[in-house]
């Protein structure tokens, strides 16, 4: 029987790969970045961080063995500790840390001196993490040699566990996502945990580990390594389809399926050489943004045709590939028979409706703002929660998403309903204002506590005099209202909230500096900061905080507030509104400039009014200097 020539169909496959990547771009690129970042595959596509070291000229006996001007990195710190030279490793780590900070001193955004994130980056890149771990071991063992041995053993254990239970198996995980993306319009991020849902994660890890060992052993022979690389190419896809197989089953089946197709795959890889060259020219940017995901999508298309050919040829053992719904949509009759109880639930949801005007529905659906009676709100929130809980099942029933319930080992076949605590709820204007006050107070408490831990002094942080920071309240409302349309997609919700909060914080800082020539906060020295007004660490905290607000705090708060009498709720809101408005008006003329409220070393007092400067609680010599600067500026 003549074998199917897959290579003749390469143009169709590449066209299909572009289509898949366009349809699921953000999800596939994000998951592929994780694949590269954790070193599972395509490590050559990562932008090189090898220059994150410093040149150190070695002398004496070592100079004769090592090239002068060798670049030293955290790997050298690890090597010193492994050889029992802990003190030398610690000294090298300190030098590397100082070199990194000096290296990026001219590039303010890469600040490595302030903040938790900068501390973590510095600790990792300089190898201080290795040093601290080894020093802790030496403290208990009291032996340089013993601590070195234990350090190496522990490092190997940690690396092995990560390799076995995550890095290797992730190659099969991401192949399954790509297989779903070929066929279905909707692919959910939770499908990453498919192996865990069906209790096959450990088995899949074991298969991928044995495959890696076989491939590495064959790699000791040049020709054998190249051949086996292509012989085992189908293993991740076989595991993606049936993670219940034993290692030898998956490996043997891969060899039989790839029989006659190894050279085709080799030539197919050569046809991707242009993308690799483009990646080199763009320092890996094009590879990360499109090249690597596109190559995996092409590989997936290639495997789909290999599988089709293997079934046609009747390859021995092919019957273990028992999930045809990864490669073709199920018949509509079969889907409706499988999801018949979902049909009943959908029918009930269509029958239950809340009478609303078009503008009320617009506010609720787009901004999460409710304008209506409390009884209507409770019913509408309940219906939205129930609709969301069956959304995936409805997509599966319609053939839009992968039908989990048709998987032979899927353990759960029932509808989970979300009730009154659903995060897809709407908020009245009164509740939103109280949430604004609560968020502002929580932010103020956080800033005061953080300042106290850093300086040991209690200070009323912010421009206002009351216990609130409006920037935190505004960030919370942005997450609840402007990002309401993204609540069903947590990853997108996080990204949008992070971006909008970054814009809010940057613009607030710029306006305060422009109007008052004073900086109430500064991120200079923080890792990845922009003009000292925002930084990666702060944005990460904002993003996570917004998700906490959207998915937990605000729904619970709203549920508790729904038990209050409406008049009481309005009365409390009006009382806080009066206090907050009065504080805002007063502080706009006389801003809070007490010690600790602002970054004292960032003050520019040329345009500060004398009465405001007089209130500034700073040391007398600094206040005198500011007055001199102010007088000099006026004379100029």
Residue pairs with C-beta under 8 A, 6 or more apart in sequence:
1 313
3 260
3 261
3 309
3 313
4 305
4 308
4 309
4 312
5 264
6 13
6 261
6 264
6 268
6 302
6 305
6 306
6 309
7 264
7 267
7 268
9 305
10 268
10 271
13 298
13 301
13 302
13 305
14 298
14 301
16 182
16 301
17 294
17 297
17 298
17 300
17 301
18 294
18 297
20 28
20 178
20 181
20 182
20 297
20 300
21 28
21 290
21 293
21 294
21 297
23 181
23 185
24 181
24 187
25 293
26 492
27 177
27 181
27 187
27 189
28 177
28 178
28 181
28 293
28 296
28 297
29 288
29 289
29 290
29 293
30 491
31 174
31 177
31 192
32 42
32 174
32 292
32 293
32 296
33 288
34 170
35 41
35 42
35 170
35 171
35 174
35 292
36 42
36 43
36 45
36 46
36 288
36 292
37 46
38 162
38 166
38 167
38 170
39 167
40 167
40 168
40 170
40 171
41 171
42 287
42 292
45 279
45 284
45 287
45 288
45 291
45 292
46 284
46 288
47 283
47 284
47 285
47 288
48 283
48 284
49 125
50 71
50 73
51 71
52 73
52 74
52 100
52 125
53 71
53 72
53 73
53 74
53 76
53 96
53 99
54 71
54 72
54 95
54 96
54 99
54 100
54 103
55 69
55 70
55 71
55 72
56 70
56 72
56 95
57 63
57 68
57 69
58 66
58 68
58 70
72 92
72 96
73 96
73 125
73 127
74 93
74 96
74 124
74 125
74 126
74 127
74 130
75 127
76 92
76 127
77 89
77 92
77 93
77 96
77 126
77 127
77 130
77 131
78 89
78 127
78 130
78 155
80 86
80 88
80 89
80 92
81 89
81 130
81 131
81 134
81 148
81 151
82 148
82 151
82 152
83 148
84 144
84 145
84 148
86 131
86 134
86 135
86 138
86 144
86 147
86 148
89 127
89 130
89 131
89 134
90 131
90 135
92 127
93 126
93 127
93 128
93 130
93 131
94 126
96 125
96 126
96 127
97 122
97 126
97 128
100 112
100 122
100 125
100 126
101 112
101 113
101 122
104 110
104 111
104 112
108 524
108 529
108 531
108 532
109 528
109 529
109 530
110 527
110 528
111 118
111 523
111 524
111 525
111 526
111 527
111 528
111 529
111 535
112 118
112 121
112 122
112 525
112 527
113 525
114 523
114 524
114 525
114 526
115 523
115 525
115 526
115 527
115 535
115 537
116 537
117 526
117 527
117 528
117 535
117 536
117 537
117 540
118 525
118 526
118 527
118 537
121 527
122 128
123 129
123 132
130 151
133 151
133 154
134 147
134 148
134 151
137 146
137 147
137 150
137 151
137 154
138 144
138 147
141 147
141 150
163 209
164 205
164 206
164 209
165 201
165 202
165 205
168 205
168 208
168 209
168 212
169 195
169 201
169 204
169 205
169 208
171 208
171 236
172 195
172 204
172 207
172 208
172 235
172 236
172 237
172 239
172 240
172 243
173 192
173 194
173 195
173 240
174 296
175 236
175 237
175 239
175 240
175 296
175 300
175 303
176 191
176 194
176 240
176 241
176 326
177 187
177 191
177 192
178 296
178 297
178 300
179 237
179 240
179 241
179 300
179 304
179 326
179 327
180 187
180 191
180 326
180 401
180 402
181 187
181 297
182 300
182 301
182 304
182 327
183 325
183 326
183 327
183 328
183 329
183 402
184 329
184 399
184 400
184 401
184 402
185 400
185 401
186 395
186 400
186 401
187 401
187 402
188 392
188 401
189 490
189 491
191 402
195 201
195 204
195 243
197 404
197 410
197 411
197 412
198 243
198 407
198 409
198 410
198 411
199 411
200 243
200 244
200 409
201 243
203 243
203 244
203 245
204 239
204 243
206 247
207 235
207 239
207 243
207 245
207 246
207 247
207 250
208 235
208 236
208 239
209 247
210 247
210 248
210 251
211 232
211 235
211 247
211 250
211 251
214 228
214 232
214 251
215 225
215 228
215 229
215 232
218 224
218 225
218 227
218 228
219 225
219 228
227 262
230 258
230 262
230 265
230 266
231 254
231 255
231 258
231 262
232 251
232 254
232 255
233 254
233 258
233 265
233 299
233 303
234 253
234 254
234 257
234 258
234 303
234 306
234 307
235 250
235 251
235 254
237 300
237 303
237 307
238 245
238 250
238 253
238 254
238 257
238 321
239 245
239 250
240 326
241 321
241 322
241 323
241 326
242 320
242 321
242 322
242 323
244 409
245 253
245 320
249 317
249 320
252 317
253 315
253 317
253 318
253 320
253 321
256 310
256 315
256 316
256 317
257 306
257 307
257 310
257 315
257 318
258 265
258 306
261 306
261 309
264 302
265 302
268 298
268 302
272 295
272 298
275 286
275 287
275 291
275 294
275 295
276 287
276 291
278 286
278 287
278 291
279 285
279 286
279 287
279 291
304 327
307 321
307 327
308 327
310 318
311 318
311 321
322 408
323 407
323 408
325 402
325 403
325 406
325 407
326 402
329 399
330 399
330 403
330 406
332 399
334 406
335 396
335 397
335 398
335 399
335 403
335 406
336 343
336 397
338 397
338 403
338 405
338 406
339 393
339 396
339 397
339 403
339 405
341 414
341 415
342 390
342 393
342 394
342 397
342 415
343 397
345 386
345 390
345 415
346 390
346 394
349 383
349 386
349 387
349 390
352 379
352 383
354 376
354 379
354 380
354 383
355 376
356 364
356 372
356 376
356 380
360 370
360 371
360 372
363 369
363 370
363 371
364 370
364 380
364 426
365 484
365 485
366 484
366 485
367 481
367 482
367 484
368 425
368 426
368 427
368 480
368 481
368 484
368 487
369 426
369 427
369 428
369 429
369 432
369 481
370 377
370 380
370 426
370 427
370 428
371 428
371 429
374 562
374 566
377 426
377 428
377 562
378 420
378 562
380 426
381 420
381 422
381 424
381 425
381 426
382 419
382 420
382 422
384 422
384 424
384 425
385 417
385 418
385 419
385 420
385 421
385 422
385 424
385 425
386 417
386 418
386 419
388 418
388 422
388 424
388 488
389 415
389 416
389 417
389 418
390 415
390 417
391 488
392 401
392 404
393 405
393 415
395 401
396 402
396 403
396 404
396 405
397 403
404 410
405 413
418 424
420 559
421 555
421 556
421 559
422 555
423 487
423 550
423 551
423 552
423 554
423 555
424 487
424 488
425 555
425 558
427 435
427 480
427 554
427 558
430 569
430 570
430 573
431 557
431 558
431 561
431 569
432 477
432 480
432 481
433 573
433 576
433 577
434 557
434 561
434 569
434 572
434 573
434 576
435 473
435 476
435 477
435 480
435 554
435 557
436 470
436 473
436 474
436 476
436 477
437 468
437 473
437 576
437 580
438 473
438 557
439 472
439 473
439 475
439 476
439 477
439 549
440 468
440 469
440 470
440 472
440 473
441 467
441 468
442 472
443 468
443 469
443 471
443 472
443 473
443 475
444 461
444 462
444 467
444 468
444 469
444 472
445 467
446 472
447 461
447 462
447 469
448 458
448 459
448 460
448 461
451 457
451 458
451 459
451 461
451 596
452 458
452 459
455 596
457 595
457 596
458 596
459 594
459 595
459 596
459 597
460 467
460 592
460 594
460 596
460 597
461 469
461 520
461 596
461 597
462 468
462 469
462 520
462 592
462 597
463 512
463 516
463 520
463 587
463 591
463 592
463 597
464 470
464 583
464 584
464 587
464 592
465 583
465 586
465 587
465 592
466 579
466 580
466 583
468 580
468 583
470 584
471 504
471 505
471 508
474 504
475 497
475 501
475 504
475 505
475 542
475 545
475 546
476 546
476 549
476 554
478 497
478 500
478 501
478 504
478 546
479 493
479 497
479 501
479 546
479 547
479 549
479 550
480 549
480 550
480 554
482 500
483 493
483 496
483 497
483 500
483 546
483 550
486 492
486 493
486 496
487 493
487 550
487 551
490 547
490 551
493 546
493 547
493 550
494 543
494 544
494 546
494 547
495 543
497 542
497 543
497 546
497 547
497 550
498 539
498 540
498 542
498 543
498 546
501 539
501 542
501 543
501 546
502 534
502 539
502 542
505 533
505 534
505 538
505 539
505 542
506 530
506 531
506 533
506 534
509 519
509 520
509 521
509 533
509 534
510 533
512 518
512 519
512 520
513 519
516 591
516 607
516 608
517 603
517 604
517 605
517 606
517 607
517 608
518 591
518 593
518 598
518 602
518 603
518 604
518 605
518 608
519 532
519 598
519 599
519 602
519 603
520 597
520 598
520 599
521 598
521 599
522 532
522 599
522 602
523 529
523 532
523 533
523 534
523 535
523 537
523 538
524 532
526 532
526 535
526 536
526 537
526 538
527 535
527 536
527 537
528 535
528 536
528 537
529 535
529 536
561 569
590 611
590 612
590 615
591 612
593 612
593 615
593 616
593 617
594 615
594 616
594 617
595 617
595 618
600 618
600 622
603 616
603 618
603 626
605 613
605 616
605 626
605 627
605 629
605 630
606 629
606 630
606 633
608 616
608 626
608 630
613 623
613 626
613 627
613 630
616 623
616 626
618 626
